Amino acid sequence: MHEYSIAYDIYTTARRAALDNSANEVKCVCVDVGKMAMVNPEQVEFLFNIIIEDDPLFAGARLSCREIETRTRCSCGYEGSERFVCPGCGKLPEVVAGMEIVVTNIEIEVGEE
């Protein structure tokens, strides 16, 4: 159930950024989730919604998860999506995208001063 700790980390990251920028409200938190991150984005979204329930700063906020395709690269020059065996030379390619979980954007509302 590591989805809970991921959802909580997303919440604390967004909350810290919102408070640092004097936000009145968090509207949306956008997250990139790699297909190889071993995370269920729907579960993260569900848990995020439970975590924010009692926080008025997040009233009406939503979590938007975007799945990132796996991209690999090999020393032979191959670049593509093959994860296990390089089709060019047979070596194990390096994963360069698709394992990340990254907060990419936080939409906030800031009041007039």
Contact map, one row per residue, 1 for C-alpha under 8 A:
11111000000000000000000000000000000000000000000000000000000000000000000000000000000000000000000000000000000000000
11111100000000000000000000000000000000000000000000000000000000000000000000000000000000000000000000000000000000000
11111110000000000000000000000000000000110011001000000000000000000000000000000000000000000000000000000000000000000
11111111000000000000000000000000000000000001001100000000000000000000000000000000000000000000000000000000000000000
11111111100000000000000000000000000000000000000000000000000000000000000000000000000000000000000000000000000000000
01111111110000000000000000000000000000000001000000000000000000000000000000000000000000000000000000000000000000000
00111111111000000000000000000000000000000001101100100000000000000000000000000000000000000000000000000000000000000
00011111111100000000000000000000000000000000000100100000000000000000000000000000000000000000000000000000000000000
00001111111110000000000000000000000000000000000000000000000000000000000000000000000000000000000000000000000000000
00000111111111000000000000000000000000000000000100000000000000000000000000000000000000000000000000000010000000000
00000011111111100000000000000000000000000000000100110000000000000000000000000000000000000000000000000000000000000
00000001111111110000000000000000000000000000000000000000000000000000000000000000000000000000000000000000000000000
00000000111111111000000000000000000000000000000000000000000000000000000000000000000000000000000000000000000000000
00000000011111111100000001001000000000000000000000000000000000000000000000000000000000000000000000000000010000000
00000000001111111110000000000000000000000000000000000000000000000000000000000000000000000000000000000000000000000
00000000000111111111000000000000000000000000000000000000000000000000000000000000000000000000000000000000000000000
00000000000011111111100000000000000000000000000000000000000000000000000000000000000000000000000000000000010000000
00000000000001111111111111000000000000000000000000000000000000000000000000000000000000000000000000000000000100000
00000000000000111111111000000000000000000000000000000000000000000000000000000000000000000000000000000000000000000
00000000000000011111111000000000000000000000000000000000000000000000000000000000000000000000000000000000000000000
00000000000000001111111000000000000000000000000000000000000000000000000000000000000000000000000000000000000001000
00000000000000000111111100000000000000000000000000000000000000000000000000000000000000000000000000000000000001000
00000000000000000111111111000000000000000000000000000000000000000000000000000000000000000000000000000000000111100
00000000000000000100011111000000000000000000000000000000100000000000000000000000000000000000000000000000000111100
00000000000000000100001111100000000000000000000000000001111000000000000000000000000000000000000000000000000111000
00000000000001000100001111111000000000000000000000000000111110000000000000000000000000000000000000000000011110000
00000000000000000000000011111000000000000000000000000000010111000000000000000000000000000000000000000000011110000
00000000000000000000000001111100000000000000000000000000000011110000000000000000000000000000000000000000011100000
00000000000001000000000001111110000000000000000000000000000011110000000000000000000000000000000000000011111000000
00000000000000000000000000011111000000000000000000000000000000111100000000000000000000000000000000000011110000000
00000000000000000000000000001111100000000000000000000000000000111100000000000000000000000000000000001111100000000
00000000000000000000000000000111110000000000000000000000000000001111000000000000000000000000000000011111000000000
00000000000000000000000000000011111010101000000000000000000000001111000000000000000000000000000001111100000000000
00000000000000000000000000000001111110000000000000000000000000000011110000000000000000000000000011111000000000000
00000000000000000000000000000000111111100000000000000000000000000011110000000000000000000000000001100000000000000
00000000000000000000000000000000011111100000000000000000000000000000010000000000000000000000000001110000000000000
00000000000000000000000000000000111111100000000000000000000000000000000000000000000000000000000001111000000000000
00000000000000000000000000000000001111110000000000000000000000000000000000000000000000000000000000000000000000000
00100000000000000000000000000000101111111001000000000000000000000000000000000000000000000000000000000000000000000
00100000000000000000000000000000000001111111000000000000000000000000000000000000000000000000000000000000000000000
00000000000000000000000000000000100000111111100000000000000000001000000000000000000000000000000000000000000000000
00000000000000000000000000000000000000011111110000000000000000000000000000000000000000000000000000000000000000000
00100000000000000000000000000000000000011111111000000000000000000000000000000000000000000000000000000000000000000
00110110000000000000000000000000000000111111111100000000000000000000000000000000000000000000000000000000000000000
00000010000000000000000000000000000000001111111110000000000000111000000000000000000000000000000000000000000000000
00000000000000000000000000000000000000000111111111000000000000000000000000000000000000000000000000000000000000000
00110010000000000000000000000000000000000011111111100000000000000000000000000000000000000000000000000000000000000
00010011011000000000000000000000000000000001111111110000000000100000000000000000000000000000000000000000000000000
00000000000000000000000000000000000000000000111111111000000001100000000000000000000000000000000000000000000000000
00000000000000000000000000000000000000000000011111111000000000000000000000000000000000000000000000000000000000000
00000011001000000000000000000000000000000000001111111100000000000000000000000000000000000000000000000000000000000
00000000001000000000000000000000000000000000000111111110011000000000000000000000000000000000000000000000000000000
00000000000000000000000000000000000000000000000011111111011000000000000000000000000000000000000000000000000000000
00000000000000000000000000000000000000000000000000111111000000000000000000000000000000000000000000000000000000000
00000000000000000000000000000000000000000000000000011111111000000000000000000000000000000000000000000000000000000
00000000000000000000000010000000000000000000000000001111111000000000000000000000000000000000000000000000000000000
00000000000000000000000111000000000000000000000000000011111000000000000000000000000000000000000000000000000000000
00000000000000000000000011100000000000000000000000011011111110000000000000000000000000000000000000000000000000000
00000000000000000000000011000000000000000000000000011011111110000000000000000000000000000000000000000000000000000
00000000000000000000000001100000000000000000000000000000011111000000000000000000000000000000000000000000000000000
00000000000000000000000001111000000000000000000000000000011111100000000000000000000000000000000000000000000000000
00000000000000000000000000111000000000000000000010000000000111110000000000000000000000000000000000000000000000000
00000000000000000000000000011110000000000000100110000000000011111000000000000000000000000000000000000000000000000
00000000000000000000000000011110000000000000100000000000000001111100000000000000000000000000000000000000000000000
00000000000000000000000000000111100000001000100000000000000000111110000000000000000000000000000000000000000000000
00000000000000000000000000000111100000000000000000000000000000011111000000000000000000000000000000000000000000000
00000000000000000000000000000001111000000000000000000000000000001111100000000000000000000000000000000000000000000
00000000000000000000000000000001111000000000000000000000000000000111110000000000000000000000000011000000000000000
00000000000000000000000000000000011000000000000000000000000000000011111000000000100000000000000011000000000000000
00000000000000000000000000000000011100000000000000000000000000000001111100000000101000000000001111100000000000000
00000000000000000000000000000000000000000000000000000000000000000000111110000011111000000000001111000000000000000
00000000000000000000000000000000000000000000000000000000000000000000011111000111111000000000111110000000000000000
00000000000000000000000000000000000000000000000000000000000000000000001111101111000000000000111100000000000000000
00000000000000000000000000000000000000000000000000000000000000000000000111111110000001000011110000000000000000000
00000000000000000000000000000000000000000000000000000000000000000000000011111100000000000000100000000000000000000
00000000000000000000000000000000000000000000000000000000000000000000000001111100000000011000000000000000000000000
00000000000000000000000000000000000000000000000000000000000000000000000011111110000000000000000000000000000000000
00000000000000000000000000000000000000000000000000000000000000000000000111111111000001110000000000000000000000000
00000000000000000000000000000000000000000000000000000000000000000000001111001111100000000000000000000000000000000
00000000000000000000000000000000000000000000000000000000000000000000001110000111110000000000000000000000000000000
00000000000000000000000000000000000000000000000000000000000000000000111100000011111000000000000000000000000000000
00000000000000000000000000000000000000000000000000000000000000000000001100000001111111100000100000000000000000000
00000000000000000000000000000000000000000000000000000000000000000000011100000000111111000001111000000000000000000
00000000000000000000000000000000000000000000000000000000000000000000000000000000011111000001100000000000000000000
00000000000000000000000000000000000000000000000000000000000000000000000000000000011111100111100000000000000000000
00000000000000000000000000000000000000000000000000000000000000000000000001000100011111111111100000000000000000000
00000000000000000000000000000000000000000000000000000000000000000000000000000100010011111100000000000000000000000
00000000000000000000000000000000000000000000000000000000000000000000000000010100000001111100000000000000000000000
00000000000000000000000000000000000000000000000000000000000000000000000000010000000001111110000000000000000000000
00000000000000000000000000000000000000000000000000000000000000000000000000000000000011111111000000000000000000000
00000000000000000000000000000000000000000000000000000000000000000000000001000000000011001111100000000000000000000
00000000000000000000000000000000000000000000000000000000000000000000000001000000001111000111110000000000000000000
00000000000000000000000000000000000000000000000000000000000000000000000111100000011111000011111000000000000000000
00000000000000000000000000000000000000000000000000000000000000000000000111000000001000000001111100000000000000000
00000000000000000000000000000000000000000000000000000000000000000000011110000000001000000000111111100000000000000
00000000000000000000000000000000000000000000000000000000000000000000011110000000000000000000011111000000000000000
00000000000000000000000000000000010000000000000000000000000000000001111100000000000000000000001111110000000000000
00000000000000000000000000000000111110000000000000000000000000000001111000000000000000000000001111110000000000000
00000000000000000000000000000000111110000000000000000000000000000000010000000000000000000000001011111000000000000
00000000000000000000000000000001110110000000000000000000000000000000000000000000000000000000000011111100000000000
00000000000000000000000000000011110010000000000000000000000000000000000000000000000000000000000000111110000000000
00000000000000000000000000000011100000000000000000000000000000000000000000000000000000000000000000011111000000000
00000000010000000000000000001111000000000000000000000000000000000000000000000000000000000000000000001111110000000
00000000000000000000000000001111000000000000000000000000000000000000000000000000000000000000000000000111110000000
00000000000000000000000000001110000000000000000000000000000000000000000000000000000000000000000000000011111000000
00000000000001001000000001111100000000000000000000000000000000000000000000000000000000000000000000000011111100000
00000000000000000000000001111000000000000000000000000000000000000000000000000000000000000000000000000000111110000
00000000000000000100001111110000000000000000000000000000000000000000000000000000000000000000000000000000011111000
00000000000000000000001111100000000000000000000000000000000000000000000000000000000000000000000000000000001111100
00000000000000000000111110000000000000000000000000000000000000000000000000000000000000000000000000000000000111110
00000000000000000000001100000000000000000000000000000000000000000000000000000000000000000000000000000000000011111
00000000000000000000000000000000000000000000000000000000000000000000000000000000000000000000000000000000000001111
00000000000000000000000000000000000000000000000000000000000000000000000000000000000000000000000000000000000000111
